[in-house]
Amino acid sequence: MISNCADFLSKRLPIDKVFSVFRVLETRVRPALDVVIRIWIADIFFHSGLVKLTSWSTTLLLFSEEYQVPFLPSDFAAVMATGAELIAPVLLLIGLGARFAAIPLLIMTAVIQFTYLDSVEHVYWAILLGRIIVRGAGEYSIDHLIRKKLEEKY
C-alpha cells in the first residue's frame, strides 16, 4: 500500500521539479532579498541620523525631554544614537561587518519600542536585523568576499 501511495505521489507531484524551484529561490532570490533587506534597514536608520544631525539642538532637547533613554545621560545618548544611525547603515549597505553593525540598530529598535513608541513596524525591523545578525549580510557583500578569501587561504 505504501509503495502504491509513493508511486501515485511521484507521478502526480514531480518532487525533483519542486526541489529545483527551491534551489533557484535559494541561489538567486535569497541573495537579492538580503540586499533589499540591508538597503531598507540602512535607509530607515541613516535618514533618522541625518535628521538628528541637521537639527542638533532639537535632537539634544528630544533626548533630554522626550526620549529619556534609561541609564544614559541624554547628551551621551544623543551622540551615540546619531553616530550609530550614521555609521552602522553604511556598513550594512556595503555588507562590511554587517552582523556587528546590526547589533546597535537592534538595541536602538528595542529601546524605541519599549521606552518611547510601541509600533508593530519596530517588530519588523527587529526581525530583519535579527536575520542579518544570525545569517550575515548575504552573498552580495564584502563580508562574503572576505569569507571566501579566508576559506581559500585556510
N, C-alpha and C positions, 0 to 999 in steps of 0.2 A: 504493500500500500504506500509506504513512504517513497519508494523509488518511483512509483507512478506519479505521486504528487510532485516530486522533484522534476521528473520529466515534463510534466504539464507546465510547471512554473518556468522551466528553462525555455520551453517553446513559446510561451506567452510573453515572457519578460526577459529579453536578452540582457543578462546581467553584465556581460562584457561591455555592452554599449552604455549601460548606466554608469559603470565604473569609469569608462573613458570620458564621460561628461564630467564626472567629479575630478578626474585628473586634469582636465582642461581648466576647470574652475580653480583648482589648487595651484596650477603653474602659471596661469595667465591672469586670472581675475584677482586673486588674493594679493599679489604684489601691487597691482594698480589700486586696489582698495586700501592697502597700507599707506600708499602715498596720499590718497584722498583724505584719509583719517588724519594724517600728520599735517596736511595743509589746513584742514578745517580747524583743528585744535590750535595750531600755530596762529592762524588768523584771529581767532577769538581773543587769545591772550595778548598777542602783540598789539592789537588795536587798543585793548584796555590799558596796556602800558603806555602807549603813545598819548592817550587821553590824560593819564595821570601826569605825564611829563609836561605836556603843553600847559597845564594849569596847576603848577606845583603848589601854590598857596591853597588852592581849593583841595588838592589831594591831602595836604597836611591837616587841613580843617576837617575833612571827611574822616581821616584816620583817628583824629583826636575826639571828634564828637559823634560821628555816625557809626563807623565800623567797629571801633573799640575791640581790637584783637586782644584776646586774653594772653596774659603772661609776657607781653612785649610792650615797651614804650611806643607810643604812637608814631613818633618821628622815625624810629628804627624800623617799625613795621612798614611804614610808607616807603622807605628806601629799599628794603628787602623785597617787598611785593613788586614795586616798579622794576627793580633790577631783574627779578625772576621773570616778570612778564615781557621784558625786552630781550633777555638773553636766551632763556630756555626755548622759546618758539623758533628762534633762528636755528638752534641746534636740532630741534625736532624737524624743521623743514628740510635741512640737508641730511638729516639722519646721522648725526655725529654725537655719540654719547646719548642717544635718544632715550634709553632706559633711565639714565641719571637725570636727564632734562625733564622727563615726565614726572618724576617724584615730587619736586616742589610744586608743580602745577596741580598735581593730585592733592597735595596737602592744602594748597590755597583753595581748591574747589571744596574740600571738606570744611575748611574754616568758613567759607562763604555760606555753604549750605546750612551749617549747624549754628552759626552765630549771627548771621545777618539776613540772608534771604533764602527761604525754603522754596526751591524750584525743581521740578522734575528735569529740567534741562541740565542741571548740575549732575544729576544721576547719569545722564547720557555721557557727559564729559568724563565722569569718573570711570565709567565702563570702558570708554575708548582709551583713556590714559592708562587704566589697568591693563588693557590689551597690549599697549606699547611696552609697558614695564615687563609683562610676562613673556611676550613673543618677540620683542625688539622692533626695530624700525622697518624691517622687511628687506626684500631683495634689492630694491632700488634705493640704496642708502650707502653712505660712507662706511657705516658700521659693517655692512655686509662685505664691502670690498676689503676692509681691514681683516675681517674674519677669514675670508678666502685666502688672503696673502699669508696670514699666520698658519692656516691649515696646510698650505703648500710648503711652508718653511719647516714646520714641525711635523 
